[in-house]
Amino acid sequence: MTTTPKVLIAQQNIPNSTTTAYTSPANGKGTWVDQFDVCNYSAGAVTVRVWVVPSGGSAVDSSIRIIDKSIASKASVSLDEVVGSFMNPGDSISWSASAATSINGGASGREIT
């Protein structure tokens, strides 16, 4: 078994519609999320939602980890609700923000093969 540290989600704007940002490789043994942060660079507070979706599932209430977490203007925040999560092969992270081009986010972790 090999563990490879890597950027899971390159820092990018979070869209204002639910979008899959990362999928744990189906041919691997899983993924650990070690770091997950967001930065609100807009003039007002923005909320963010994050789902950890089981393989074959969708971003629905049963898979939500963060619902409407308010990120203050000019603030950077670690999303500790997701940090430390183990994702099985095929599981994914989806996210959305209350306003487009207002907040960015990224994650790093370890893929296991």
Contacts in CASP RR format, 6 or more apart in sequence:
PFRMAT RR
TARGET T0000
AUTHOR 0000-0000-0000
METHOD contacts of the structure
MODEL  1
MTTTPKVLIAQQNIPNSTTTAYTSPANGKGTWVDQFDVCNYSAGAVTVRV
WVVPSGGSAVDSSIRIIDKSIASKASVSLDEVVGSFMNPGDSISWSASAA
TSINGGASGREIT
1 29 0 8 1.000
1 112 0 8 1.000
1 113 0 8 1.000
2 112 0 8 1.000
2 113 0 8 1.000
3 110 0 8 1.000
3 111 0 8 1.000
3 112 0 8 1.000
4 110 0 8 1.000
4 111 0 8 1.000
4 112 0 8 1.000
4 113 0 8 1.000
5 34 0 8 1.000
5 108 0 8 1.000
5 109 0 8 1.000
5 110 0 8 1.000
6 108 0 8 1.000
6 109 0 8 1.000
6 110 0 8 1.000
6 111 0 8 1.000
7 106 0 8 1.000
7 107 0 8 1.000
7 108 0 8 1.000
7 109 0 8 1.000
8 22 0 8 1.000
8 31 0 8 1.000
8 33 0 8 1.000
8 93 0 8 1.000
8 106 0 8 1.000
8 107 0 8 1.000
8 108 0 8 1.000
8 109 0 8 1.000
8 111 0 8 1.000
9 21 0 8 1.000
9 22 0 8 1.000
9 36 0 8 1.000
9 93 0 8 1.000
9 105 0 8 1.000
9 106 0 8 1.000
9 107 0 8 1.000
10 106 0 8 1.000
11 104 0 8 1.000
11 105 0 8 1.000
11 106 0 8 1.000
12 21 0 8 1.000
12 104 0 8 1.000
12 105 0 8 1.000
12 106 0 8 1.000
13 100 0 8 1.000
13 101 0 8 1.000
13 102 0 8 1.000
13 103 0 8 1.000
13 104 0 8 1.000
13 105 0 8 1.000
14 38 0 8 1.000
14 48 0 8 1.000
14 95 0 8 1.000
14 96 0 8 1.000
14 97 0 8 1.000
14 103 0 8 1.000
14 104 0 8 1.000
14 105 0 8 1.000
15 96 0 8 1.000
15 97 0 8 1.000
15 100 0 8 1.000
16 96 0 8 1.000
16 97 0 8 1.000
16 98 0 8 1.000
16 99 0 8 1.000
16 100 0 8 1.000
17 96 0 8 1.000
18 49 0 8 1.000
18 51 0 8 1.000
18 59 0 8 1.000
18 94 0 8 1.000
18 95 0 8 1.000
18 96 0 8 1.000
19 94 0 8 1.000
19 95 0 8 1.000
19 96 0 8 1.000
20 53 0 8 1.000
20 59 0 8 1.000
20 92 0 8 1.000
20 93 0 8 1.000
20 94 0 8 1.000
21 92 0 8 1.000
21 93 0 8 1.000
21 94 0 8 1.000
21 95 0 8 1.000
21 106 0 8 1.000
21 107 0 8 1.000
22 92 0 8 1.000
22 93 0 8 1.000
22 107 0 8 1.000
23 90 0 8 1.000
23 91 0 8 1.000
23 92 0 8 1.000
23 93 0 8 1.000
24 30 0 8 1.000
24 31 0 8 1.000
24 87 0 8 1.000
24 88 0 8 1.000
24 89 0 8 1.000
24 90 0 8 1.000
24 91 0 8 1.000
24 92 0 8 1.000
24 111 0 8 1.000
25 31 0 8 1.000
25 89 0 8 1.000
25 90 0 8 1.000
25 111 0 8 1.000
25 113 0 8 1.000
26 55 0 8 1.000
26 89 0 8 1.000
26 90 0 8 1.000
27 89 0 8 1.000
27 113 0 8 1.000
28 89 0 8 1.000
28 111 0 8 1.000
28 112 0 8 1.000
28 113 0 8 1.000
29 89 0 8 1.000
29 112 0 8 1.000
29 113 0 8 1.000
30 86 0 8 1.000
30 87 0 8 1.000
30 88 0 8 1.000
30 89 0 8 1.000
30 91 0 8 1.000
30 111 0 8 1.000
30 112 0 8 1.000
31 86 0 8 1.000
31 87 0 8 1.000
31 91 0 8 1.000
31 109 0 8 1.000
31 110 0 8 1.000
31 111 0 8 1.000
31 112 0 8 1.000
32 84 0 8 1.000
32 85 0 8 1.000
32 86 0 8 1.000
32 87 0 8 1.000
32 109 0 8 1.000
32 110 0 8 1.000
32 112 0 8 1.000
33 82 0 8 1.000
33 83 0 8 1.000
33 84 0 8 1.000
33 85 0 8 1.000
33 86 0 8 1.000
33 87 0 8 1.000
33 93 0 8 1.000
33 107 0 8 1.000
33 109 0 8 1.000
34 83 0 8 1.000
34 84 0 8 1.000
34 108 0 8 1.000
34 109 0 8 1.000
34 110 0 8 1.000
35 78 0 8 1.000
35 83 0 8 1.000
35 107 0 8 1.000
35 108 0 8 1.000
35 109 0 8 1.000
36 50 0 8 1.000
36 78 0 8 1.000
36 79 0 8 1.000
36 82 0 8 1.000
36 83 0 8 1.000
36 105 0 8 1.000
36 106 0 8 1.000
36 107 0 8 1.000
37 76 0 8 1.000
37 77 0 8 1.000
37 78 0 8 1.000
37 79 0 8 1.000
37 105 0 8 1.000
37 106 0 8 1.000
37 107 0 8 1.000
38 48 0 8 1.000
38 71 0 8 1.000
38 76 0 8 1.000
38 77 0 8 1.000
38 79 0 8 1.000
38 103 0 8 1.000
38 104 0 8 1.000
38 105 0 8 1.000
38 106 0 8 1.000
39 71 0 8 1.000
39 75 0 8 1.000
39 76 0 8 1.000
39 77 0 8 1.000
39 103 0 8 1.000
39 104 0 8 1.000
39 105 0 8 1.000
40 46 0 8 1.000
40 71 0 8 1.000
40 72 0 8 1.000
40 73 0 8 1.000
40 74 0 8 1.000
40 75 0 8 1.000
40 76 0 8 1.000
40 102 0 8 1.000
40 103 0 8 1.000
41 74 0 8 1.000
41 102 0 8 1.000
41 103 0 8 1.000
41 104 0 8 1.000
42 73 0 8 1.000
42 99 0 8 1.000
42 102 0 8 1.000
42 103 0 8 1.000
43 73 0 8 1.000
44 72 0 8 1.000
44 73 0 8 1.000
44 102 0 8 1.000
45 70 0 8 1.000
45 71 0 8 1.000
45 72 0 8 1.000
45 73 0 8 1.000
46 70 0 8 1.000
46 71 0 8 1.000
46 97 0 8 1.000
46 98 0 8 1.000
46 99 0 8 1.000
46 102 0 8 1.000
46 103 0 8 1.000
47 68 0 8 1.000
47 69 0 8 1.000
47 70 0 8 1.000
47 71 0 8 1.000
47 97 0 8 1.000
47 98 0 8 1.000
48 66 0 8 1.000
48 68 0 8 1.000
48 69 0 8 1.000
48 71 0 8 1.000
48 79 0 8 1.000
48 95 0 8 1.000
48 96 0 8 1.000
48 97 0 8 1.000
48 98 0 8 1.000
48 103 0 8 1.000
49 64 0 8 1.000
49 66 0 8 1.000
49 67 0 8 1.000
49 68 0 8 1.000
49 69 0 8 1.000
49 95 0 8 1.000
49 96 0 8 1.000
49 97 0 8 1.000
50 64 0 8 1.000
50 65 0 8 1.000
50 66 0 8 1.000
50 79 0 8 1.000
50 81 0 8 1.000
50 82 0 8 1.000
50 93 0 8 1.000
50 94 0 8 1.000
50 95 0 8 1.000
51 59 0 8 1.000
51 60 0 8 1.000
51 63 0 8 1.000
51 64 0 8 1.000
51 65 0 8 1.000
51 93 0 8 1.000
51 94 0 8 1.000
51 95 0 8 1.000
52 63 0 8 1.000
52 65 0 8 1.000
52 82 0 8 1.000
52 85 0 8 1.000
52 87 0 8 1.000
52 91 0 8 1.000
52 92 0 8 1.000
52 93 0 8 1.000
53 59 0 8 1.000
53 63 0 8 1.000
53 91 0 8 1.000
53 92 0 8 1.000
53 93 0 8 1.000
53 94 0 8 1.000
54 63 0 8 1.000
54 88 0 8 1.000
54 91 0 8 1.000
55 88 0 8 1.000
55 89 0 8 1.000
55 90 0 8 1.000
55 91 0 8 1.000
55 92 0 8 1.000
56 90 0 8 1.000
57 63 0 8 1.000
59 94 0 8 1.000
65 81 0 8 1.000
65 82 0 8 1.000
65 85 0 8 1.000
66 79 0 8 1.000
66 81 0 8 1.000
66 82 0 8 1.000
68 98 0 8 1.000
69 77 0 8 1.000
69 79 0 8 1.000
69 81 0 8 1.000
71 77 0 8 1.000
71 103 0 8 1.000
82 93 0 8 1.000
82 107 0 8 1.000
87 93 0 8 1.000
93 107 0 8 1.000
97 103 0 8 1.000
END
